[in-house]
Amino acid sequence: MKKSLLLFTCIFTAIGFAQNDEAFVDSLVAQKMAELELQQNPEYFYRKDYCDGNIQMFNLPDGKLCTSKSTYYSVYVFWSEDEDVMKLQKFDNCGSFMPISISRKKTIEKFFKDKQALKQGEIKPYEGEKVDENAYGNMTVNSCHKEYKFVFDGKSFEKSFREFDLTNESKYKNVNAEHNRSLPLVKLDILLSEMFKNMEDSGSLLREK
C-alpha cells in the first residue's frame, strides 16, 4: 500500500499537480468583475455553480494535472460587448477559459428587458404537499447550488438557490416547484444550463494557456 501511494505521489510530482479551492476561484472572478467595473461596463453578471463535495480533475494545456480541493466550482461571467453581442468567460478551480462571443438576441436579451423581475422574484424552498418524516424515501438529495450576481448601470444585486428547490423528486409533490420554475431568473438559469452543456459538448470552451 505504501509503495502504491509513493508511486502515485511521484507521478504527480513528475508531471505537475495543482489543487485549488473556492477562494482561488473567487479571486479570479473578483479580478474580472473589478476590470469590468473600471471599464464602466453597463451590464455584466455571473453564475456560480457547485455541488457540495463534488471533486473534478482535469488535464491542463501545459500537461499538468489539476483537481478541485474539496468541491469543484465553476463560474461563468457575462458582460456586454455592444448592443448585439455579449462576452462569456468561464473560471474554475483550475484557472480561466478563453472568452467567447454570444448573440444577445438569441440568448438573454428577453430576460434583460425587465431587470426588476430578475431582482424581485423570490425562489421558495422545497415544501412537500404533505408532512411526512419519510417524504424523501430512498432518494438521494444532491446539495447543488446556483449563485448569481448582476450589475446593471452600476447597481448590483445577488440571488441564490438550491437546484433541489425547483424539483418534484420527493415522495410528495413540491408545492413551490411551479412557482419557482415560472420565475424569470429560473427560466434564465435553465437557458444558460442548456447553453453551457452545448458548449461543453461541442468543445467551445477552451482553457487559457
Secondary structure, 3 states (H helix, E strand, C coil): CHHHHHHHHHHHHHHCEEEECHHHHHHHHHHHHHHHHHCCCCEEEEEEEEECCCCCEEECCCCCEEEECCCCEEEEEEEECCCCEEEEEEEECCEEECCEEEECCCCCHHHHCCHHHHHHCCCCCCCECCCCCCCCCCCCCCCEEEEEEEEECCEEEEEEEEHHHHCCCCCCCECCHHHHHHCHHHHHHHHHHHHHHHHHHHCCCCECC
